[in-house]
Amino acid sequence: MRFLVFITIITWLKTVSTAHIPAPLADPSRDEFYTPSPGFEYATPGTILKIRPTPRAVRNLLFFHVPLKNSWQLLVRSQDSFGEPNAIVTTILEPMNSNPSKILSYQTFEDSTSLKCATSYNYQVGIPPFGNVATQFEMKFIIPALNKGYFVISPDYEGPRGAFTVGAQAAHAVLDSIRAVLNSGSITSIDPDAKVAMWGYSGGSLASSWAAVMQPEYAPELSNNLIGAALGGFVTNITAVAEYSDRTPLSGLVPVALNGLANEYPLVRQLLNQEISPKKNASFHRGVQKCFLPAIAYFRGRTILGRNNEKKAMFPNGWHLLDNPDFFEILDKNNLISYNAIPKIPIFVYHGTKDGVVPISYAHKIFDKWCDEGIESFEFAESLTTGHILETFTGAAAAWTWLQKRFDDVPPYNGCFHTRRLTNLKYTGASKSIIDYYDGLFKESFTVKNSTYLV
């Protein structure tokens, strides 16, 4: 896990040594485009409120431009988890060889609560070097889709409050983004009958899966467009992720998740303010304003949630918050495993058995639950040798192969199908070129040979 400490520094050093740093780009809190005009609340969810070309070129990690025909940002009418109107921004990427009938909705693992970490902002040239490095890096995962001519869209699914881990907020944003994009044809040329697939890993799987389960009720008209969802490092229980992550190199996931819930639920903010150690209050608020990897480095190895007045913990009695019935209800409401609905679209899950961040046991539980409840198609590709980080890369080969089959009208498995293989690089049907691409992406990014480091 040592890469988590050094990756931001390495990224910065590579950047300043290989590229000219452009003038800063105004972040969402200072960009009027992100603020809807008065009366927007009377529009229906999915309405396009504003549209513009991206202010700057779209890039990958090191300021290298991604070759695109066009890229746009849409401000879209959506709603929060309470059903109250809000507006989210979604980004549309049109490749050079664009096919207006195929759209991939890619949900990044933003895993942050600051607007400065929003996907729409971090996809562009001109942001500060210590922005959301993870989101910038994810651009490489969607290059194969762009090369195939698919439009790629990415919504700022945490909404204007930065509500990380709030399931309904994420679902509404993803689905309203798709609604808006399908109605953008007069500018983007996208076919309103286009096929749409969703893809997300880790935090992106949370947003994609909530969209899948809420779609039949929230956006039933999209049933004619949606062809499936690929979910990696599948987050179904945020409480379990907190238990696994606290006191580890990934401790930072815990305070950021708590802050995301507090941004949506005033009661959570009130309880956190009551429970936090006064000596650690400033540190907490400083850390949760950072984007994913800087926050991980900042909180690395700390004890966030304590028991029995544990002095070293940021919240000395943090785990006792679960004894508060209102807090427990909020957590349970945002745990997908507790949601009483199943997706009506084909589902593909890829997950490493050795995942030390998102325990695979809950992916097993939701597989059993949805299968018992009659889901039409659920394929679970379990990799026996990978942890959370490594599966991001090796599992992407399987996810992309599965997604391509959906776009090519190859029927998915009927019913439930669970496979176990040493690595998802060996996924049936994965081409050598796509295996080499994602395997090469891993090798160029890390020198760690022992996958136990890559929890």
N, C-alpha and C positions, 0 to 999 in steps of 0.2 A: 504493500500500500504506500510505499515511499513516494511513488509518482504523484500522489495527491498533494503532497507538500511542495513538490518542485515543479509541477507542470505549468503553473501560472508564470513562474519566474523564467522557465525555459521558453515558454511561448513569447514572453516579452523580449527576451534576448534575441531570439530568432527574428522577431518582427523588426526590431530596431536595426538589426544588422543586414536585413535583406530587403527592406521596403521603406519608401518614403511615407511618413505619417501625415495623412491629410488633415485639414482643419476639422475641429470637433463638430459633430452633428448635434443639434438640439435634442435633448432627451424628451420622452413623452410628457413629463411634467411641465415642460416649457414649450411644447409644440401644440399650437392651437388645433391642429388637425385631430388630435385625440379627444377633444372636447366637443360633444354634440351641441347643436344649436337648440335654443329654447323650443319646446314643443315636440322634441324628438320622441318623447314617451308615447305620443299618440300613434306613432307608426307601429306596424306589426313586426314581431320578431323576424329577423332575417332581412329587413329592409336596408338597402344601401343608403346611408346618410351622407357620406362623402366618398369621393374616389380621387386618387391621384397616382401618378407614377411614383415609385419609390424616390425619395429625395436624393439618394445616392445609389451608386452601383451596388449590386449584391455581390458579396464576397465569401470566400471561405476563411479559414483560420488566419492566414498570414497576409491579409489584404489583397490576395490575388482574386481578381474579378472572376465571377462565374459567367461563362458565355451564355447570354440569354437574348431572346428576341425582345422581350418586354418584361417588366415587373411593375406591379401596382400594389398600393395599399387601399383597403376599403375600411371605412368606419361603418360598423354594422349595428343596428338596433338589436339588443339581446336582453337578457334579464339575469338577475342574480339568483341565489339559491332560495330566496324568499318570494320570487316572482316579481320583484320590483324592477322597473326598467333600468338598463344600463347600456353602455355602448362599448364594443370591443373592436380592435383592429385586426384584420387578417391580411396576410400577404399572399399575392398570386405571382407565381413564377412561370413565365411562358418560355419554353425552350425554342431553339432555332427551328427544329423540325416538328413543331407543335401539332398535336392531334386533339382537336377541341372536344372529342368524345370520351376522353379518358383523364381522370383527375385523381391524384393521390393527395389525401389530406394527411399531412405529416405533423404530428404533435410532438414538439421537442420536449426534452427533459429540462425545462427551465429551472424548476426546483428553487425558486427564489421568490421574494415578496416585494422587491423594489421595482418600480416601473422602469428603472434604468436597465433592468434585466430582461425586458420584454423581447420576445422573438422578433417582432417587426422592426425593432430598433437595432438589435444585435446582428441581424442579417446584413447590415449595410456597412460600407466603408465609412470611416469617420468617427466611430465611437471610441471611447477611451480604451487603452490597451488592456486594462484590467476589467473589462466588461464581462459579459457572459461567455467565457471562452468555450464552455461546453456546447452552447447553442451554435457558436461559430463553427466548431468542429463538426457538428452534426450535418452541416451542409454537404460534407463528403458522403454521408449515407444516402442522400437523395439524388446524387449525381446519376446513378444508373437509371432512375425514373426519368430524369430530364433527358438522358441520352436516348431513351425509348420514345421520346416525344410527349410524355405525359405532362400535363399541367400539374404543378405542385402548389398546394396551398398550406399555409401554416397560421393558425389563429393564435392570438394572445389570450389563451383560454382561462388564465387566472383572473381576467377582468381588470377593471380600473382600480380595484383595491388591492390587487396582489394576493388573491385568496387561494394560495397554494394548498392543496389537499382537499379542497371543498368540491365534492363530487358533482353536485347539481350545477354549480357555477361553470365548471369545466364542460359538462355535457351541453348546457345551453349554448355556450360560446362556440363549441365545435359544430354543433348542428346548425346554428344560425349563420356561421361562417359558410357552411356548405350551401345553405339556402341562398345566401347573398351571391355567392360565386356563380351558382347556376342561373342567376338572374342578371348576370353582368355581361351577357353576350354582345350587347350593342357596342361595348368598348373592348372586351377581351376576346370576342368571337367564340367563347365557350358555349357548347351546345346545352340547352336546358335539360335535355334527356341524357346527358353524359353519365357514364359509369363512374362511380366514386368509391374508392377504398380508403380505409383509415389505417394508419400505422403509428405506433408509438412504443418507446422502450422506457421502462422504469417510470418516472413521473409522467412521461408521454403515454404510457400504457394506462395510467390512472385516468387521464382525460379521455383517451380513445374508448376505453371499456365503459366508462360512465355514459358516454355518448351512445354506445351500442345498446346498452340496456334501457336508456330513457327514450331512445328514438321512436319506438312504436307509439308511445303516448304523446311525446312532445312534438315530434315532427313526422307524423305517419306518412305524409306525402313523399318523404325521401325513400320509402321502401322501393320505389320504382328506379331509384338511382344507386342505392348502396349495394355493393357486391361482396363486402366482407371487411373484417378488421384483423390485423396482425398485431399481437400484443406480446412484448418481450419483457423479461424481468417483471412479471405481471404483479402489480400492486393491488391487492384485494383487501388488505387489513393494515391501516396506517398505524394502529396500536402495536402490532407485531413488528413493523419496521422500526418503530421507536425502541422497542425492547432489544432488538438485534443491534441497533446502531449506537445506542448510548454507550459511553466509555470506550469507544473504539475510534479508529482514524476517521470514521464517518459520523461522529457525534453531531456534526453541524446540521445533519438532516433534521434532528429533533427540534432545536430552537426555531429553525426556519419553518418547519411544519406547524409548530405551535403559533408562531406569528401569523402564518397564513390563515389559520382558523380564527385567530383573534381579529384579523382584519375584516372577517365576515361576521363574526358573532361577538357583540359587545360583552356578553357574559364571560366568554373566554378571556377577553382582555382584562376584565375586572378581576377574574380569578388569578390570572398571571401576575397582575400588579400586586395582589395580596400575598402571593406565595413566593415571589422572587426574593432572593437574598439581597438586601440593600447594597451590599458591597459589590454585587455582580450585576446590578441593574443597568448601569451605563455600558458595561461590556456586552450584555445581551442586546441592547438596542443598537449598539455600534455594529455588532456582527450580523444581525439579521437584515441590515441594509445592504450587505454585500451580495454579489451574485454567487452562483452555485460553488464553483471551485475556490474562489477566495474565502467564502464562508466556511467551506470544509476545512481549509487550511487554518482559518482563524479559531475554530472551535475544536480542532483536532485533539482527540483523546480526553476531552473534558467530560466530567460527570454533569449531566444536565438535570436529570430527574433523580432526586434522592428519596430515601425512605427513613422514617423515624428521625426527622430533624438532622439529616446528614449534612454536616457543616461544609464539606467541600463541594456540594452540589449547587448548581445555579438556582435550582428550586429545591430546597432541603426536604420538603415533603411532597415533591412533585407527583410521585406515583399515587399518593393519597387523593389526588384530584379525581381519580376514578371512583372514589367513594361518594363524590358529589353526583347525585342522580341527573342533574341538568347537564353537567359536563359529560357524563357518561353517555347520555342520550345524543349529544352533539357528535361525539366521536363515533358512536354506533351508526348515526345517520350518514356518516361519511366513510363508512367501511362497506365496500362493495359486497362483501360476503354476506352482509345483513340485508341487502336490498332484495325485495320480493318481486323480481321480474327477471326474465331472461332475454338475451338478444334474439332477434328474429332474422339475423343475417349470419352467414358463415363466420366462424371464429377460428383463428389460428394462434396458439400460444407457444412460445419458445422460452425455455427457462433452464438455467443451470442447476443441477442437483446440489452443487456445493455453494450456492448463493448464500453469502453471509450477510446480506443487506435486506433482501426481500425473501423471507423463508419460503421455500418451494412447497412446504406443507399446505399453505393456504391456497396456492394454485391448484394443488391436488383436491382440496376441499371444494373449491368452486367448480372444478371439472366434474366432480361427483354430483354436486348440487344441481348444476345446470343440466347434466345428463339425466338425472333422475326426474327433472321437471320437463323433459322432452325437447331440449334444444335440437334443432334440425341438423346442424353440422358443427362439430367442435373437434378440431385436431390439436393434440397436445404433443409437441416435440420436445422431449426432455433430453438434455445433454448431460451425460454422467460425469464429465471431467471439468466442467467450467463453473466459475463463480460469476458474480454479478457483472464485473467489468469485462472480463473476457467474452462472456456471452453476448455482450453488446455488439461485438464484431463478428464472432463466428456464427451466432444465431441470425445475424442479418442476412447471411447467404440463404438460409432456409426461408426467412420471412419474405425476401424479395422473390424467391422462386415461387412461393405460394401465391403471392400477390399477382405475379405475372400470369399464372394459370387462371386466376379469377378474371383478369382483364381479357384473356384469350378465350373466355367462355368454356374452359375445361371445368366440368362439374366437380364440386368439392366432395369430400367424404360424406356419405349419408349416415347420420348418427354420430357416435363418439368414437374416437380413434386415438389411443395413447401409445406413442413409440418412445423407446429409450435407445440412444446410441451414444457412442463415446464422445462424439462432437457433432454439432449440427452443420459443420462443414461437409459432413457426409449425408446430408439430407437428400432423399431420393429426388432426382430430377435436376438438382443444382448443376449448372453448367460449370465447366472448368474456368471459364473467364470470370464468372461471378464469384466463385470460390477464391480464385487468385486475387480478385479485387479486394474483397473484405479481409482475407487473410493478410494481404499485403498492407492494407490500411492499419491493421493491428501491429504488424511488424515494424512499420515505419514510425509508429507512435510510441512503442514501449520496447524496452530492452529486457524487461523482467521475464525470465524463463520459467519460473515456478508459478503456476497459476494460483497457488494458495495465497500469493500476495494480492491477487486480483479478486478480492471477495465480491 
